[in-house]
Amino acid sequence: MGPVCLNMVVSSLRYSDCVIKREHEKCMERMAEDDPENDLEFRCPWLWDNLTCWQPARVGEVVVVSCPELFIQFMSEEDDELGKVSRNCTEDGWSETFPHYVDACMFDEPNGTHEHPDMYYVSVKALYTVGYSTSLVSLCTAMVILCRFRKLHCTRNFIHMNLFVSFILRAISVFIKDGVLYAEEDSNHCFLHTVECKVVMVFFHYCVLSNYFWLFIEGLYLFTLLVETFFPERRYFYWYTIIGWGTPTICVVIWAVLRLHFDDIGCWDMNDNAGIWWVIKGPVLASIMINFVLFIGIIIILVQKLQSPDIGGNESSIYLRLARSTLLLIPLFGIHYTVFAFSPEDVSKRERLVFELGLGSFQGFVVAVLYCFLNGEVQSEIKRKWRSWTVNRYFAVDLKHRHPSLASSGVNGGTQLSILSKSSSQIRMSSLQAESPAT
């Protein structure tokens, strides 16, 4: 899911610095609480090696600890627990760690190399930044087209426009969120808990939820259109608007109140409290599941309609139309989200990120192309406007050359055309009046 994956990327990118800073503070607290006189009994005192806190030890003792928590990112899915590292206390003090952190705490890739996870998450972040930027530009262009031409104003396109707006808000919220969370270059962002930061997270979750709900409304509208014979679109559109923008508002307000009273930690970008997180996650899963059911229902209806004897064509053309209709509905319904929707968040983490963030960030672009730029109705309206503009421009230029007196008098091309149309209509009327007595 979108919010889960974005939190995963942001959390992973901030994870290392935050864990190290937190563990260092814990180590300092333990050192402060320890009695200084006890240090005289130990040859090897407390030690913080920038990764692990080592407790005091006597000569000959071996201290074994688990790998630092930040190495969880380096574990493969087959690993059940972190490795162990140790240090010997000698007459000269602490020995080096054995085995080394890299050997004990990092798993080997198939080619025998170690890949730093931060580089992977940075790559995913770069990929979805490009995707959301492309979607933002294409969706804004599509909105201008649909708003500009009045003949395209209908309930179906109004729903498309609301979906486009939700995609635009989602992209903007992602950029704002990244800008706020990465504003601090040092590890101070680990404890960022300003009001502005929390407001950004609330806005982000609202935009993501609204996007999922308008995807659901697209599916509900199309299914209702195919099932019901008489469909009062304008009345339904009123309820669609309430569901699409109102329901996410209720969910996000409840989530924010619960976070404020029961889990007011950090910037609200971590979701350690599963119960509170389900206020956001639950509606998202419900919309994905219902949309998938609607998608299957629409495909069944399309199969029945295409197999009707009233529909011409052979069997291959029927299946070709069905395949085309199915492919067109997948991005509109967000069916690709069902692949990882009900799997645990820690399973196939990398594949989930690439699929849902890398590819999902281009969903707005695909929807804008399929349902605006490649739409036959939109294309015909643009062509009609283009032909009208070129004809008006041609006549304006032509009149300027033929009647310089009109051009010099300050009459523009549009006025000249109206004068010609009025004079031509008067000529037609006079000719009809002349012919009427003869008949």
C-alpha positions in Angstrom: 0.0 0.0 0.0 1.1 3.5 -0.7 1.4 4.9 2.9 3.0 1.8 4.2 5.6 1.7 1.5 6.4 5.5 1.7 6.8 5.2 5.5 9.0 2.2 4.9 11.3 4.2 2.6 11.4 7.2 4.9 11.9 5.1 8.0 14.7 3.1 6.4 16.5 6.2 5.2 16.3 7.8 8.7 16.7 4.5 10.5 20.5 4.1 10.8 21.2 7.6 12.3 18.3 7.4 14.7 19.2 3.9 16.0 22.9 4.9 16.5 21.9 8.1 18.3 19.4 6.3 20.5 21.8 3.5 21.5 24.6 6.0 22.2 22.3 7.9 24.6 21.3 4.6 26.3 25.0 3.8 26.7 25.8 7.2 28.2 22.9 6.8 30.7 24.1 3.3 31.8 27.6 4.8 32.3 26.3 7.6 34.4 24.2 5.2 36.5 27.2 2.9 37.2 29.2 3.5 40.4 32.6 5.0 39.4 34.3 2.8 42.1 33.3 -0.3 40.2 35.5 0.8 37.3 38.6 0.1 39.5 37.6 -3.6 39.6 37.6 -3.9 35.8 40.6 -3.7 33.6 38.3 -2.9 30.6 35.9 0.0 31.3 32.7 0.9 29.6 33.2 1.3 25.8 31.1 2.9 23.1 32.5 2.0 19.7 29.9 4.0 17.7 27.9 0.9 17.2 27.6 -1.1 20.4 27.8 -0.4 24.1 30.3 -2.7 25.9 29.9 -3.2 29.6 33.0 -3.4 31.9 34.9 -6.7 32.1 37.8 -8.2 34.0 41.0 -9.6 32.3 40.3 -12.8 30.6 36.6 -12.3 30.3 34.9 -12.5 26.9 31.9 -10.3 26.3 29.4 -11.5 23.7 26.7 -9.2 22.4 24.2 -9.3 19.5 24.7 -7.3 16.4 23.5 -3.7 16.6 19.8 -3.2 15.8 20.6 -1.2 12.7 21.9 -4.3 11.0 18.3 -5.6 10.8 18.2 -3.9 7.4 21.0 -6.1 6.2 19.3 -9.4 7.2 17.9 -11.7 4.5 14.4 -13.0 4.9 15.8 -16.5 5.7 17.7 -15.2 8.7 15.8 -15.7 12.0 18.1 -13.6 14.3 21.0 -11.3 14.3 24.5 -12.6 14.6 26.9 -12.3 17.6 30.1 -10.3 18.0 32.6 -10.5 20.9 35.5 -8.7 22.5 38.2 -10.1 24.9 39.4 -8.1 27.9 43.2 -8.3 27.9 46.0 -6.7 30.0 46.2 -4.0 27.3 42.4 -3.4 27.3 39.7 -4.3 24.9 40.6 -6.4 21.9 39.1 -5.9 18.4 35.6 -7.3 17.8 35.5 -10.9 16.6 34.2 -11.6 14.1 34.1 -8.2 12.5 30.7 -6.4 12.3 30.7 -6.8 8.5 31.3 -10.6 8.7 28.9 -11.3 11.5 26.1 -8.9 10.9 25.7 -8.6 7.2 24.3 -11.3 5.0 26.0 -12.2 1.7 24.3 -11.4 -1.6 24.3 -14.2 -4.2 27.4 -12.6 -5.9 29.2 -12.4 -2.6 28.9 -8.7 -2.2 27.3 -6.6 0.5 24.8 -4.0 -0.6 24.2 -1.1 1.6 20.4 -0.8 2.1 20.5 3.0 2.2 21.6 3.0 -1.5 18.7 0.8 -2.4 16.2 3.1 -0.6 17.8 6.2 -2.2 17.3 4.6 -5.6 13.7 3.8 -4.8 13.2 7.4 -3.6 14.7 8.8 -6.8 12.4 6.5 -8.9 9.2 7.5 -7.2 10.2 11.1 -7.4 10.5 10.9 -11.1 7.2 9.0 -11.3 5.3 11.5 -9.2 6.8 14.4 -11.1 5.7 12.9 -14.4 2.3 12.2 -13.1 1.9 15.7 -11.7 2.7 17.4 -15.0 0.5 15.1 -17.0 -2.4 15.3 -14.6 -2.3 19.1 -14.4 -2.4 19.2 -18.2 -5.3 16.8 -18.3 -7.2 18.9 -15.8 -6.7 22.0 -17.9 -8.1 20.2 -20.9 -11.1 18.8 -19.1 -11.9 22.2 -17.5 -11.4 24.2 -20.7 -13.8 22.4 -23.0 -17.4 22.7 -21.8 -18.6 19.8 -24.0 -16.5 17.5 -21.9 -18.3 18.5 -18.8 -20.4 15.4 -17.7 -20.6 13.2 -14.6 -18.1 10.7 -15.9 -15.5 13.3 -16.6 -16.3 15.1 -13.3 -15.4 11.8 -11.5 -12.2 11.6 -13.6 -11.3 15.2 -12.6 -11.8 14.4 -8.9 -9.6 11.4 -9.3 -7.0 13.5 -11.1 -7.1 16.0 -8.3 -6.5 13.2 -5.7 -3.5 12.0 -7.7 -2.2 15.6 -7.8 -2.6 16.1 -4.1 -1.0 12.7 -3.4 2.1 13.7 -5.5 2.3 17.1 -3.8 2.0 15.6 -0.3 4.8 13.2 -1.1 7.1 16.0 -2.1 6.2 18.1 1.0 6.7 15.1 3.3 10.1 14.3 1.8 11.1 18.0 2.1 10.1 18.2 5.7 11.6 14.9 6.9 14.9 15.5 5.0 15.2 19.2 5.9 17.7 18.3 8.6 20.9 16.8 7.2 22.2 15.7 10.6 20.6 13.2 13.0 18.4 15.9 14.6 15.6 14.7 12.4 15.5 11.6 14.5 13.6 13.6 17.2 11.7 16.0 14.9 8.3 16.4 16.5 7.2 19.9 15.6 3.6 20.8 15.0 4.3 21.6 11.3 5.8 18.1 10.8 2.8 16.4 12.3 0.4 18.5 10.2 2.4 17.4 7.1 1.9 13.8 8.0 -1.9 14.3 8.6 -2.1 16.0 5.2 -0.1 13.2 3.6 -2.4 10.5 4.9 -5.5 12.4 3.9 -4.2 12.8 0.3 -3.3 9.1 0.1 -6.7 8.0 1.6 -8.6 10.3 -0.8 -6.8 8.8 -3.8 -7.7 5.3 -2.8 -11.3 6.3 -2.2 -11.6 8.0 -5.6 -10.2 4.9 -7.2 -13.0 3.0 -5.4 -15.6 5.5 -6.7 -14.4 5.1 -10.2 -15.0 1.4 -9.9 -18.4 1.8 -8.2 -19.5 4.3 -10.8 -18.7 2.1 -13.8 -20.2 -1.0 -12.1 -23.4 0.9 -11.3 -23.5 2.3 -14.9 -23.4 -1.3 -16.3 -25.9 -2.8 -13.8 -28.6 -0.1 -13.5 -30.8 0.8 -16.5 -31.9 4.2 -15.1 -29.0 5.9 -13.4 -29.5 9.4 -11.9 -25.9 10.4 -12.3 -26.2 13.9 -10.8 -27.7 12.7 -7.6 -25.2 9.9 -7.3 -22.3 12.3 -7.9 -23.3 14.2 -4.8 -22.8 11.1 -2.7 -19.6 10.2 -4.5 -18.2 13.6 -3.6 -19.1 13.0 0.1 -17.5 9.6 0.1 -14.4 10.6 -1.8 -13.5 13.6 0.2 -15.5 13.3 3.4 -14.7 9.7 4.5 -10.9 10.3 4.4 -11.4 13.4 6.5 -13.2 11.4 9.2 -10.6 8.6 9.2 -7.6 11.0 9.3 -9.2 13.1 12.1 -9.7 10.0 14.2 -6.2 8.8 13.6 -4.7 12.2 14.5 -6.7 12.4 17.7 -5.6 8.9 18.7 -2.0 9.7 17.9 -2.1 12.9 19.9 -3.5 11.2 23.0 -1.9 7.7 22.9 1.1 7.7 20.6 2.4 11.3 20.4 6.0 10.3 19.5 8.2 12.0 17.0 6.8 13.2 13.7 4.1 10.6 13.5 5.9 9.0 10.6 6.6 5.8 12.5 3.6 3.4 13.1 4.6 1.3 16.0 1.1 1.2 17.5 -0.7 -1.3 15.2 -4.2 -0.5 16.6 -4.0 3.1 15.7 -2.4 2.5 12.3 -5.4 0.3 11.4 -7.5 3.5 11.3 -5.6 4.4 8.2 -4.7 0.9 6.9 -8.2 -0.5 7.3 -10.0 1.8 4.9 -7.2 1.4 2.4 -7.5 -2.4 2.5 -11.3 -2.2 2.3 -11.2 0.1 -0.8 -8.7 -2.2 -2.5 -10.7 -5.3 -1.8 -14.0 -3.8 -2.8 -12.5 -2.5 -6.0 -11.1 -5.9 -6.8 -14.6 -7.4 -6.4 -16.1 -4.7 -8.6 -13.3 -5.3 -11.2 -14.2 -9.0 -11.4 -17.9 -8.2 -11.6 -17.3 -5.7 -14.5 -15.2 -8.2 -16.4 -18.0 -10.8 -16.1 -20.5 -8.3 -17.4 -18.2 -7.4 -20.3 -17.8 -11.0 -21.2 -21.6 -11.5 -21.3 -22.0 -8.4 -23.4 -19.3 -9.3 -25.8 -20.7 -12.8 -26.3 -24.1 -11.4 -27.1 -25.3 -12.1 -30.6 -25.9 -8.4 -31.1 -22.1 -7.9 -30.9 -20.5 -8.6 -34.2 -17.0 -10.1 -34.8 -15.3 -13.4 -34.4 -14.1 -15.1 -31.3 -10.6 -13.6 -31.5 -11.9 -10.0 -31.8 -14.1 -10.6 -28.8 -11.2 -11.7 -26.6 -9.1 -8.8 -28.0 -11.8 -6.3 -26.9 -12.0 -8.0 -23.5 -8.3 -7.9 -23.0 -8.2 -4.2 -24.0 -11.0 -3.3 -21.6 -9.3 -5.3 -18.8 -6.0 -3.5 -19.3 -7.7 -0.1 -19.4 -9.5 -0.8 -16.1 -6.4 -2.0 -14.1 -4.8 1.4 -13.6 -8.2 3.1 -13.1 -9.2 0.7 -10.4 -5.7 0.4 -8.8 -5.8 -3.4 -9.2 -2.0 -3.7 -8.9 -2.3 -2.8 -5.2 -3.9 -6.2 -4.6 -0.6 -8.0 -5.2 0.8 -7.1 -1.8 -2.2 -5.7 -0.1 -2.8 -8.6 2.3 0.8 -9.8 2.7 2.7 -9.0 5.9 4.7 -5.7 5.6 8.0 -7.4 6.3 7.6 -10.0 3.5 9.2 -9.2 0.1 10.0 -5.7 1.3 12.1 -4.8 -1.7 9.8 -6.2 -4.3 6.9 -4.4 -2.6 8.7 -1.1 -2.7 9.6 -1.3 -6.4 6.2 -2.5 -7.4 4.0 -0.1 -5.3 6.2 3.0 -5.2 8.3 2.7 -8.3 5.5 1.6 -10.6 2.7 3.0 -8.6 4.1 6.5 -8.8 3.5 6.5 -12.5 -0.2 5.5 -12.1 -1.4 9.1 -12.3 0.5 9.5 -15.6 -1.0 6.3 -17.0 -4.5 7.3 -16.0 -4.1 10.8 -17.5 -2.9 9.3 -20.8 -5.6 6.6 -21.1 -8.6 8.7 -19.9 -7.7 12.1 -21.3 -5.0 12.2 -23.9 -6.1 9.0 -25.7 -9.8 9.5 -25.1 -11.6 9.8 -28.5 -14.1 12.4 -27.2 -11.3 14.6 -25.9 -9.3 14.2 -29.1 -12.3 15.1 -31.3 -13.0 18.2 -29.2 -9.4 19.3 -29.4 -9.4 18.8 -33.2 -12.7 20.7 -33.5 -11.3 23.6 -31.5 -8.1 23.5 -33.5 -10.0 23.6 -36.8 -12.1 26.5 -35.6 -9.1 28.4 -34.5 -7.2 27.9 -37.8 -10.3 28.8 -39.8 -10.9 32.0 -37.8 -7.2 32.8 -38.1 -7.3 32.3 -41.9 -10.3 34.5 -42.4 -8.9 37.2 -40.2 -5.6 37.2 -42.2 -7.5 37.0 -45.5 -9.8 39.9 -44.6 -6.9 42.0 -43.5 -5.4 41.7 -47.0 -8.6 42.1 -48.9 -10.2 45.0 -46.8 -7.4 47.1 -45.4 -9.9 49.8 -44.6 -11.5 47.4 -42.1 -8.2 46.6 -40.6 -7.1 50.2 -40.3 -10.4 51.1 -38.7 -9.5 48.9 -35.7 -12.0 46.2 -36.4 -10.5 42.8 -35.4 -10.9 39.5 -37.1 -13.7 38.3 -34.8 -15.7 41.5 -35.5 -15.1 41.1 -39.2 -16.3 37.6 -39.2 -19.5 38.6 -37.3 -20.1 41.3 -39.8 -19.7 38.9 -42.7 -22.0 36.3 -41.1 -24.6 39.0 -40.5 -24.4 40.3 -44.0 -24.5 36.8 -45.5 -27.6 35.9 -43.4 -29.3 39.2 -44.6 -28.6 38.3 -48.2 -30.1 34.8 -47.7 -33.2 36.3 -46.0 -33.7 38.8 -48.9 -33.3 36.1 -51.5 -35.9 33.9 -49.7 -38.3 36.8 -49.5 -37.9 37.5 -53.2 -38.5 33.8 -54.0 -41.6 33.5 -51.8 -44.1 35.4 -54.0 -43.1 33.4 -57.0 -44.0 30.2 -55.2 
